[in-house]
Amino acid sequence: MAGDVSDTPTFEPNEHPAGGWGSLKAVAGVLARERIPIQGAKALLKQNQHGGFACVSCAWAKPAKPHRAEFCENGAKATAWELTAKRMPPGFFQDHTLTSLESWSDHALEEGGRLTVPLRWDATSDRYLEVSWEEAYAGIGAELRALRAADPKSTVFYASGRASLEASYMYQLLARLYGNNNLPDSSNMCHESTSVALPQTIGVPVGTVTLDDFDQTDAIFFFGQNVGVNSPRMLHQLQEARQRGVPIVSFNPLKERGLVSFANPQSPIEMLTPAQTAISTQYLQLKIGGDIAAISGLCKALIAADDEAQRSGAARVVDADFIAEHTQGFDGFAARMRETPWEAIEAESGLTRAALEQAAAVYARARAVIGIYGMGLTQHRKGVMNVQMVSNLLLLGGHIGRRGAGICPVRGHSNVQGQRTVGITEKPELAPLDTLAALYRFEPPRDQGRNTVATCEGVLDGSVRAFVGLGGNFLRAVPETARVEAAWRRLRLTVQIATKLNRSHLVHGEVAYLLPCLGRIEIDRQAGGAQTVSVEDSTGFMHASDGMAEPAEATLRSEAAIIAGIAQATLEPNDHVPWDAWAGDYGRVRDAIEATWPEIFRDFNGRFRAPGGFHRPIPARERIWKTPSGKAQFIAPDTLVADPDTPETAPDVLHLMTMRSDDQFNTTIYSLDDRFRGIYGTRQVLLLHAADIARLGLAEGDTVTACTATDDGVTREVAGLRVTPFDIPAGCAAGYFPECNPLVPLAHHAEGSQVPAFKAIPIRLRRTGSRPPVFTHDSKEMP
């Protein structure tokens, strides 16, 4: 298992559409590998269905009238991964020390199957040993009480985006009753830039688009989002839009298959014929970090066309009435765009003026435009400004608060947006602390808590002493991997709540517990009977989710029960916090959520089972702007350079972006293959432009070490990467997340949001060996 990277990786150009037979084969393959061909197939028919369960993978919207098969390839993989017949019982840890397991890959660790019993690390044997739940709670509680007495702010409560609204609410209350706002979550590493940018521009921290808007739009602009891997169910909405003739303009450094073409696996015609749908009508492969410049080019072209229209007496290109009534800052923004030279826009974006003007013309003809973006925008030093540029673009045409239009950030984890809605935040100003104080008769902490970056900083400087993780694989997801892992071992306590083993469970504190929990797809039987949980999707709809499979083991406990157990073992009794009642009946937790946020969760228990869920209020959809000025705000960029840390003048420096494969969800690696990019049997690759390979004196198949191009005195390297030519702009490189995370300095993060800048890492390459390329199917050249 430890050596599951192939010695002979293969590369095969892939020109097939997303979806199609490739997806069907992949789904059948994962069900077989997880030994659940029948059970898994039955479960998939309940996925994202009314009365079924919400997908545990991405957070894309769940329609009120779902397709017969409302799941995608990656959603099916996530379901199979959770329902697997494979188990990792206590005997497994008798055979393996934690030190020996550290050499295993991410894929091999999780492939071992579901955890079955509570475990405590034994320092003498370096093994996890089985303990009872009571022993685990008592031991954790004793450690947390001692740490709280010394400094309650030394403990961090991290939450992965898969936890339900109910568990998340209980978890944030646990942290605040403990005495801190140290509630980092996975959004700190992805869409925190959205949460900072959009309140400043349109007054809400979330997107304004719903599924209904896709039926009414007449233009879609994509920025830095790989729909084929990260939200494949959206391909249904994109295909339907294209069939109506809606243009889709995509900006992305890599040509991603999902944005090129799609064959619907649910269409007999498309499965039995070569039929497929071309998704992007214009595909602009901008340079990594070229987003501010590219969107500036769009805005400059639109403003220039509007200026000409005013001079000639023609119809306005921008929505002048909307701008006058609903916005502020247009004159300054327009002046900045007019004075920005095309030469600078072309140089920074890597795109031509003609291509940008062509895209702007599509925008100008549209009545309703949707702007979609992902982490290709948020994970930059200027990630907040990237998002605000999308907002600026949409405001020019009045495309916020109009049906068929709006801004659409595509979230990752299935409930990461919902966790924020119910209080998982390190920012005290975003939590209803006065309401919590009144409901539970305590004084909540009012100071700033730790986000992901601050947590890592605290681990490095010793001010963080304990880490409680509600899911996730924190150590693999964060930047500065080597330094953080080394310091992590000095923590006093680590507690991980999980379904499967991952690297964050192997690198641990002086005292370490691993607590196995139920998955969302499993039936959650409590004192009040089988329980239902709820989640919020990317478009702000709240949905019920019912488990349908028997638990992997009778010894597993729900996340809510585990949180309640830790809370009761740690905190002094509080008659106003009914931990046992909440753990036994999640409806009572939903009542508490409604009492805390009545404007969002009115009649929560009565409404969340409705087909399609219920929508949270989003004032910007109604053109109500919750900004200081009471209007939507244009914000002019202060630079075209999205990543000022990256030296532009050094000829040997490349801009590296991390990426995910189609057999991956965040840090979960389903296999070592990446079908869409034609890479099989390895993840140790570096994708480069052929001209850069030649310019740097390399050859296809060479092995290189990537070194971060910084001058802070810290050496950051990833070795053993195979050079692979690919269709990527010159000067750019791409490698897999999380394998390339060690190259990201902790300080290399977005201004204002502190999202790690995983999408623009300055690197140099050092050749360490050569290996002949391996092709299959008689391929003659790489794509």
Rosetta blueprint (number, residue, H / E / L):
1 M L
2 A L
3 G L
4 D L
5 V L
6 S L
7 D L
8 T L
9 P L
10 T E
11 F E
12 E L
13 P L
14 N L
15 E L
16 H L
17 P L
18 A E
19 G E
20 G H
21 W H
22 G H
23 S H
24 L H
25 K H
26 A H
27 V H
28 A H
29 G H
30 V H
31 L H
32 A H
33 R H
34 E L
35 R L
36 I L
37 P H
38 I H
39 Q H
40 G H
41 A H
42 K H
43 A H
44 L H
45 L L
46 K L
47 Q E
48 N L
49 Q L
50 H L
51 G L
52 G L
53 F E
54 A L
55 C L
56 V L
57 S L
58 C E
59 A L
60 W L
61 A L
62 K L
63 P L
64 A L
65 K L
66 P L
67 H L
68 R L
69 A L
70 E L
71 F L
72 C L
73 E H
74 N H
75 G H
76 A H
77 K H
78 A H
79 T H
80 A H
81 W H
82 E H
83 L H
84 T L
85 A L
86 K L
87 R E
88 M E
89 P L
90 P H
91 G H
92 F H
93 F H
94 Q H
95 D H
96 H L
97 T L
98 L H
99 T H
100 S H
101 L H
102 E L
103 S L
104 W L
105 S L
106 D H
107 H H
108 A H
109 L H
110 E H
111 E H
112 G L
113 G L
114 R E
115 L E
116 T L
117 V L
118 P L
119 L E
120 R E
121 W E
122 D E
123 A L
124 T L
125 S L
126 D L
127 R E
128 Y E
129 L E
130 E E
131 V L
132 S L
133 W H
134 E H
135 E H
136 A H
137 Y H
138 A H
139 G H
140 I H
141 G H
142 A H
143 E H
144 L H
145 R H
146 A H
147 L H
148 R H
149 A H
150 A H
151 D L
152 P H
153 K H
154 S H
155 T E
156 V E
157 F E
158 Y E
159 A E
160 S L
161 G L
162 R L
163 A L
164 S L
165 L H
166 E H
167 A H
168 S H
169 Y H
170 M H
171 Y H
172 Q H
173 L H
174 L H
175 A H
176 R H
177 L H
178 Y H
179 G L
180 N L
181 N L
182 N L
183 L L
184 P L
185 D E
186 S H
187 S H
188 N H
189 M H
190 C L
191 H L
192 E H
193 S H
194 T H
195 S H
196 V H
197 A H
198 L H
199 P H
200 Q H
201 T H
202 I L
203 G L
204 V L
205 P L
206 V L
207 G L
208 T L
209 V L
210 T L
211 L H
212 D H
213 D H
214 F H
215 D H
216 Q H
217 T L
218 D L
219 A E
220 I E
221 F E
222 F E
223 F E
224 G L
225 Q L
226 N L
227 V H
228 G H
229 V H
230 N H
231 S L
232 P L
233 R L
234 M H
235 L H
236 H H
237 Q H
238 L H
239 Q H
240 E H
241 A H
242 R H
243 Q H
244 R L
245 G L
246 V L
247 P L
248 I E
249 V E
250 S E
251 F E
252 N L
253 P L
254 L L
255 K L
256 E L
257 R H
258 G H
259 L H
260 V H
261 S E
262 F E
263 A E
264 N L
265 P L
266 Q L
267 S L
268 P H
269 I H
270 E H
271 M H
272 L H
273 T L
274 P L
275 A L
276 Q L
277 T E
278 A E
279 I L
280 S L
281 T L
282 Q E
283 Y E
284 L E
285 Q L
286 L L
287 K L
288 I L
289 G L
290 G L
291 D H
292 I H
293 A H
294 A H
295 I H
296 S H
297 G H
298 L H
299 C H
300 K H
301 A H
302 L H
303 I H
304 A H
305 A H
306 D H
307 D H
308 E H
309 A H
310 Q H
311 R H
312 S H
313 G L
314 A L
315 A L
316 R L
317 V L
318 V L
319 D L
320 A H
321 D H
322 F H
323 I H
324 A H
325 E H
326 H H
327 T E
328 Q E
329 G L
330 F H
331 D H
332 G H
333 F H
334 A H
335 A H
336 R H
337 M H
338 R H
339 E H
340 T L
341 P L
342 W H
343 E H
344 A H
345 I H
346 E H
347 A H
348 E H
349 S H
350 G L
351 L L
352 T L
353 R H
354 A H
355 A H
356 L H
357 E H
358 Q H
359 A H
360 A H
361 A H
362 V H
363 Y H
364 A H
365 R H
366 A L
367 R L
368 A L
369 V E
370 I E
371 G E
372 I E
373 Y E
374 G L
375 M H
376 G H
377 L H
378 T H
379 Q L
380 H L
381 R L
382 K L
383 G H
384 V H
385 M H
386 N H
387 V H
388 Q H
389 M H
390 V H
391 S H
392 N H
393 L H
394 L H
395 L H
396 L H
397 G L
398 G L
399 H L
400 I L
401 G L
402 R L
403 R L
404 G L
405 A L
406 G E
407 I E
408 C E
409 P E
410 V L
411 R L
412 G L
413 H E
414 S L
415 N L
416 V H
417 Q H
418 G H
419 Q H
420 R H
421 T H
422 V L
423 G L
424 I L
425 T L
426 E L
427 K L
428 P H
429 E H
430 L H
431 A L
432 P L
433 L H
434 D H
435 T H
436 L H
437 A H
438 A H
439 L H
440 Y H
441 R L
442 F L
443 E L
444 P L
445 P L
446 R L
447 D L
448 Q L
449 G L
450 R L
451 N L
452 T H
453 V H
454 A H
455 T H
456 C H
457 E H
458 G H
459 V H
460 L H
461 D H
462 G L
463 S L
464 V L
465 R L
466 A E
467 F E
468 V E
469 G E
470 L E
471 G L
472 G L
473 N L
474 F H
475 L H
476 R H
477 A H
478 V L
479 P L
480 E L
481 T H
482 A H
483 R H
484 V H
485 E H
486 A H
487 A H
488 W H
489 R L
490 R L
491 L L
492 R L
493 L E
494 T E
495 V E
496 Q E
497 I E
498 A E
499 T L
500 K E
501 L L
502 N L
503 R H
504 S H
505 H H
506 L L
507 V L
508 H L
509 G L
510 E L
511 V E
512 A E
513 Y E
514 L E
515 L E
516 P E
517 C E
518 L L
519 G L
520 R L
521 I L
522 E E
523 I L
524 D L
525 R E
526 Q E
527 A L
528 G L
529 G E
530 A E
531 Q L
532 T E
533 V E
534 S E
535 V E
536 E E
537 D L
538 S L
539 T L
540 G L
541 F E
542 M E
543 H E
544 A E
545 S E
546 D E
547 G L
548 M L
549 A E
550 E L
551 P L
552 A L
553 E L
554 A L
555 T L
556 L L
557 R E
558 S L
559 E H
560 A H
561 A H
562 I H
563 I H
564 A H
565 G H
566 I H
567 A H
568 Q H
569 A H
570 T H
571 L L
572 E L
573 P L
574 N L
575 D L
576 H L
577 V L
578 P L
579 W H
580 D H
581 A H
582 W H
583 A H
584 G H
585 D L
586 Y H
587 G H
588 R H
589 V H
590 R H
591 D H
592 A H
593 I H
594 E H
595 A H
596 T H
597 W L
598 P H
599 E H
600 I H
601 F H
602 R L
603 D L
604 F H
605 N H
606 G H
607 R H
608 F L
609 R L
610 A L
611 P L
612 G L
613 G L
614 F E
615 H E
616 R L
617 P L
618 I L
619 P H
620 A H
621 R H
622 E H
623 R L
624 I L
625 W L
626 K L
627 T L
628 P L
629 S L
630 G L
631 K L
632 A E
633 Q E
634 F L
635 I L
636 A L
637 P L
638 D L
639 T L
640 L L
641 V L
642 A L
643 D L
644 P L
645 D L
646 T L
647 P L
648 E L
649 T L
650 A L
651 P L
652 D L
653 V L
654 L E
655 H E
656 L E
657 M E
658 T E
659 M E
660 R L
661 S L
662 D L
663 D L
664 Q E
665 F E
666 N L
667 T L
668 T E
669 I E
670 Y L
671 S L
672 L L
673 D L
674 D E
675 R H
676 F H
677 R H
678 G L
679 I E
680 Y E
681 G L
682 T L
683 R L
684 Q L
685 V E
686 L E
687 L E
688 L E
689 H L
690 A H
691 A H
692 D H
693 I H
694 A H
695 R H
696 L L
697 G L
698 L L
699 A L
700 E L
701 G L
702 D L
703 T E
704 V E
705 T E
706 A E
707 C E
708 T E
709 A L
710 T L
711 D L
712 D L
713 G L
714 V L
715 T L
716 R L
717 E E
718 V E
719 A E
720 G E
721 L E
722 R E
723 V E
724 T E
725 P E
726 F L
727 D L
728 I L
729 P L
730 A L
731 G L
732 C E
733 A E
734 A E
735 G E
736 Y E
737 F L
738 P L
739 E L
740 C L
741 N H
742 P H
743 L H
744 V L
745 P L
746 L L
747 A L
748 H L
749 H E
750 A L
751 E L
752 G L
753 S L
754 Q L
755 V L
756 P E
757 A L
758 F L
759 K L
760 A L
761 I E
762 P E
763 I E
764 R E
765 L E
766 R E
767 R E
768 T E
769 G E
770 S L
771 R L
772 P L
773 P L
774 V L
775 F E
776 T L
777 H L
778 D L
779 S L
780 K L
781 E L
782 M L
783 P L
